[in-house]
Amino acid sequence: MVERRYIFPGIIELNVQARRRLGVNIYLIDGGTEYALIDVGFLDELSEVLELIRQMNFSLSNCKMILATHADADHTQGLARAREVLKCKVAAHPKSVAPLQDGDEVLTYARIDAQNIHIPMPRCKVDMTIDEGDVVTIGDRKLEVWSTPGHTAGQLSFRMGNLLFSGDNIFRDGCVGVIDAHHGSNLVEFIASLKRIRACDAEYLLPSHGPIFRKDNALLDATIARLESYTHMADFGTCAIDWPLLDEWEDELAQGKLNL
């Protein structure tokens, strides 16, 4: 057995527990009599993840559910197998259900032909849907469900006390999850989700990638401003809402100007 490394009361992050990077952040919510997992990562990593849970003296049969932050393959490729082994429920946003249950390789980013990426995406049954305002009870812990779309339509965050499990919304360096309309991203919704996180009184953000960090409003402001600028760029993953440069150029053309 190995000593459990709680980063906050009732919270274990498995990369931190392993003292090395396994992949996507996987959070174990310890409710005393039962526990839950937030995301499970790639299928290739799952056996190591499950062994780590065993080594911490958690019974696999005590896993109540797996909460999917969203349907991307790096978070959920191992979901079907984890559900089978743990014999637990899978919970996801309603808009994540079809990509997960259909094993949609495009919407889950399991297949990106331009980058020669193609991994299998096993279909996974979603046992229950969760959405804005729902409260998930795990033993003596409660998580408030937030709908924070933008990166994907089904992106969820989870509030627990002064902590926010923030998914792919923002990372410690100010980067955000991939923005691509073909993937289901929406810049306007992404900005609204970041503004909501900015306005909340959570003290720490627990992202799906990289280190946990103290909520930094200056960092969020800079990230929001950057994404707002993207809404006025040409063909930004087809997410832009306008392109002021073309309006200016149209005026110049009408006036016969050639501004060199």
N, C-alpha and C positions, 0 to 999 in steps of 0.2 A: 504494500500500500504506500501511497505517496501523500504528503501533506497537502491539503487543499489551500490554494492561494486566493483568498477572497480579496478582490480589489475594492469592493464596497460590501457592506453587510448583505449577504445573500446572493452576491454576484461573483461568478468566476468566468473569466475569459480564457478560452482554451489555448490560444497562442501564448498568453502570459503564463498560464499554468505549465505549458510545455517548455517555456523559456526559449522558444524559437518560433519562427514563422511557419505555421502550417498552411496558411492560406487566408481565406476570408475570416473575419472575426466571428467566432461562435460563442455566444453567451449562454451560460447555464444559470438559470434562476432557481435558487435553492429555497423551496418553500417549507423545508423541514420534513414533512411527511411525503412530499412529492416534489418533482422539479420539472422544469420545461427548458427547451433549447430555443434560442433565437438563431435560425439558419443552421445549415449543416455542411455547407461547402461542396467541393467536388467529390465525386464517387470514389476516386482513387485515395482520398484522404480519410474516408469514412471509417475504415477499420482502425486506423490509428486514433481517431477521435473517440470511437467507442471503447477502445482499450484504455484510453486516458480516463474516461468516465469510470470504468471499472476500477482502475488503480486508485481513484479517489474514494473508493468504497461507496459509490452510488449504485444501487441496484438498477439494472436496465429496465426492469418491470415497473419501476416507480416514475418513469418519465410520463407525465400527463399529456404533453403535447409538444409539437414543434411549431413555432411561429415563423412563418416566412415573411421577411421584410418586403420582398418582392420576388418576381419569378426568374431573375437572371440565373444562368447556369452556374456561375461561380458561387452562388448562394444555395442552389437547390438541386444540382445534378445528383447528389446523393440522397435526395429526399425520399424517393420511393423505397430504396433499400433501407434507409433509417426507419421509416414507418413500419416496414416489414419486421425488422429485427426488434425494435423497441415496442412494437404492438401498441402504438400510441396514435392519437389523432394529429392530423395536419390542419393548421389554421392559416388562412390567407385572405387577402382582400378579394372582394368579388371579381375585380378586373384581373386578378392573377390566376383565377381558376382555370380559364380556358387554356392559357399557355402551359400551365402545369399538367392539366389532365390530358391535353392533346400532345404533350411533348413537343411543342412548337419550337423548332430549332432556330428560327429567325427571331421571334419575339423574345426568346430567352438568351439570345446571343451565343447559343451553342454552335451556330454556323455563321461565319462571316467570310464569304467567298473571297472578297478583295484582299483579305489578310491570310488566306489559306487556312482558316480555322474551321474545324469541323469535328465536334465531339458528339457522341450520342447523348440524347436527352430522354431518359426513361420517363414514361408517363407516370404521373403520381396522382392518386385520388386525393382530393381536398375534402376533408370530413366536415369542416365548418368554416363559414366565412365570418370575418371580423371587419369592422369598419369604424369610422369616426364615432367616438363617444362610448364604444363598448368598453367594458372592464373585464379583464381576464384575471381570474383568481388561481394562483398556484400556491397551494397550502396557505401559509400566512402572508403571502405576498400578493399584491394587486398591481396590475399594469393597466394604465389607461391607454386606449388605442387612439392614435392620431392618423388621419389620412393626410399624407404629405406628398401629393403627386408632383410630377415634373420630370424626374429622371425616368420613371415609368408611371403609367396610369395607376398602377396598384401599389405604389411605394407606401409602406407603413412606417411609422415611428411609434415608440412606446414610452410613456412617461411613468416613472416610478419614483415618487418623492422628488428629490432635487436632481434626479438623473433623467436624461432623455436618450434612449437608444435611437439614434438618428439615421440609421440606414446609410444610403449613399447620397444623402443630402449635402454634406460638407465634411471635409477632412481637416486635420490639424494644419495643413499647409495652405488652406483656402481652396484647394481643388474640390471639384464636385464630381458626381457620377456622370458617366457619358451622356451627352446630349445628342440625340439623333431621332428625327421624326419617324424614320422607318422602324425604329425600335419602340416607338410609342411615347417619345419624350415630348414635353410641352414647356417651352421656355416661360411663358406667362405664369403657368401653374408652379413651375420650379421657383420662380422669384417669390411668388406668394407664400410658398412653403418655407423658404428661407426667411422671409419677413416674419412669419409666425414664430419660427425658432428664435429669431432675433428678439422678438417681443416677450418671449416667455421668461419665467424666472428660474428655469433650470440652471443649476450651477455647473454641471458637467455634461458633456456630450460623449456618448459611447457609439462611435461610428462603426460601420461594417468593414472598413479597411483602415489599417494603420492604428496609431496609438490613441488611447482615450485622452481627452484634453478638457481643460476648463473652458467653459463657454466664453468666447471673446467677441464682444460686440463690434470692435473695430475690424476684426477679421471678417465677420459676417457682413458688415457694411461694404467692405471692399469687394467681397465676392458678389453681393447683390448688385453693386454698381457695374461690375464686369459683365454679369449676365444681362443686365438691362441694356448694356451697349450692344450685346449680341442680337437683340431684337431688331436692330437697325442695320444689320450686316447682310451682305449679299449671300443668299443660298447657304445660310448657316445650318446645314443639315436639314434644310427646308423648314426650319423652325422660326426664321425671322418673320416679323409682322410687317415690316416695310423696309425700303432701301432709299433713304433720302438722297443719296448720290445720284440715283437715276432721275429723281425729280429735278435736281439742280441741272443735270445734263440736258434734260428735256427743255428747260428754259433757255439754256445756252444755245441749243440747236435752233430753237425758234427765233432767237435773236441773231443767229449767224455768228456766234462767238466761237473762237478757238483759243481758249485760255492756256497758252503755253508759257 
